[in-house]
């Protein structure tokens, strides 16, 4: 027999948890960009990679990020606040993931 109420509770908790993690991370990336610290990932070679950007493409992306940072209408204080907000969002995302792991791991050991 399936306990449907428990099933729905787990379903809703999973959806809310995933939404919190993804939204907090996406907002953190957006705030980093607003703060003038656009994350640019250096090219890397991976086995079975679908797409690998060239060093030239990475340099162009870094140049665009630097240009966007120079054109920002925000004051230095607002940029700093955006970066602090970004790290707060990343922390919230990480805490949500760790809390989810905390909830799962004791259940695996019968606790």
N, C-alpha and C positions, 0 to 999 in steps of 0.2 A: 504494500500500500504506500502511495506517495503522499507525503505531507505537503500539500500544495501551498499552504501559508508560508512555511519555511522556504519552499522553493521560490516564491515570489519575493520574500524578504532578501534572499541571497541575490536574486536577479536585480532588484532595485539597488541594493548596496553595491553590486558590481558596476552597474551603469553609472551611479553617482560617483563612485571612486574613480572610475576611468575618466569621467568628465572632469573631475577636479584636477587630476594629474595632467591631462592633456591641456586643459584650459590654462592652468597656472604656468605650465611650461611655455605655451604659445604666447601668453601675455608677457612672460619674462623676456622672451626673444624680442618681442615688439618693443618693450621698454628699453632693452639694451640698444636697439637700433635708434630709438628716439633720443637716447642719451649720447649718441655719436660713437658707440662702440659696436658697430656691426660685426658680428662674428664671421670671419673669413677662414675657411678650412683649407689648409695647404693640400695640394694634390698628393695622392698616395696610390700606389699600385696594390691592388687586391686580386687575389685569384678569384676567378668567376665573377668579376665585377661587371655590372651592367654598363656603367658609365664612369669613366675616369677623366677628370678635367686635366688639361695640360697646364704647365707652369705659366704659359702666356695667358690662359683664361683666368687663372688664379690672380695674376698680376692685374689684369683688367678689372676683376671683381674688387680687389683691394683698392684700386684707384677710384672706382665708382663709390665705394664706401667712404673713402677719405673726402671725396668731393661732396658727398651728401652731408657728412659731418661738418664741413666748413660752411655749408649753406643753411644750417639749422637756425631757425629763428628763436630758439630757446636761449635763455640766459644760462650762465654756467651753473647757477644754483638749481635750476630746473633740470638741467642735464644730469647733475649729480643725484637729484632726487629720483629721476627716472632709473638711473643705474642701481641705486639702493632698492628701489621698488622691484627691479628685475631680479636682484639677488634674493629678495624676500619671496618672490614668486617661485624661484628655483628651490628655495628652502622648503616652501609649502609643498611643492611637488615631491621633493625627496622625503619629507616627513610622511606624506600620504602613502608613498610606496613602502616605506619602512613600517608604518602602522599596519598596512595590509599584510606584509610578511609576518609581523608579530601576531596578527590574528590567525594566520594560516598555520604557522609552524607548531604551536602547541596542539592544534587539532590533529596534526599528523602523528603525534606521540601519545595520543589517547587522553590528552589533558583538557 
